[in-house]
Amino acid sequence: DQQVKQNSPSLSVQEGRISILNCDYTNSMFDYFLWYKKYPAEGPTFLISISSIKDKNEDGRFTVFLNKSAKHLSLHIVPSQPGDSAVYFCAAFGGNTGNQFYFGTGTSLTVIP
Amino acid sequence: EPEVTQTPSHQVTQMGQEVILRCVPISNHLYFYWYRQILGQKVEFLVSFYNNEISEKSEIFDDQFSVERPDGSNFTLKIRSTKLEDSAMYFCASYRDRYSPLHFGNGTRLTVT
């Protein structure tokens, strides 16, 4: 039961341009969403989150957008840097789902110098 | 910045042996998790733990698995009789309260031979 989906397994972007990573969810009870970045052989690192009462949250080069009606969120990275090359996971939490975080399958971002 | 610490970073064991993976969550966190990631696959939820008991567990978390918080700081995952398919990265995670980010350790790579 894949409640959180990342339909793009990979994305390549030129350095300095915008990276847009997408995530869709099916459970309308989710009310807290997170993005994580993961390098090989390391644990996921928390990047940014958003609660369902907002539609945008910004932290430096990272902005998360939430479209509740479409059950869609996206992560924008501007400008993209080679060090951003990693796997990005979105996660969802809340409502009637207890204490479990639901993760997408990840998008591998490559930023080309 | 406080972080989740996992030991060992790599554990090699023979099939049928018991292993204990150790974690020290962030000190003021109240919710604790184990996830695993088989090479090339998604991050899978195993179990969540709150108030000294399991709050949720997945189908993966069968009778071979157990978790314990033996003292105020450690959180352990035990696999009683390891199978080849238990080979994976195991991540411990914790968070403070609902709607705060989940923080991950760097993982233990378990190799069952």
Interface residues (C-beta under 8 A of the other chain):
Chain A: D31 Y32 L34 Y36 A41 E42 G43 P44 T45 F46 S49 S51 F89 A91 F93 G94 G98 N99 Q100 F101 Y102 F103 G104 T105 G106
Chain B: V4 Q6 Y31 Y33 K42 V43 F45 S48 Y50 S55 E56 M89 F91 A93 R98 Y99 P101 L102 H103 F104 G105 N106 G107 R109
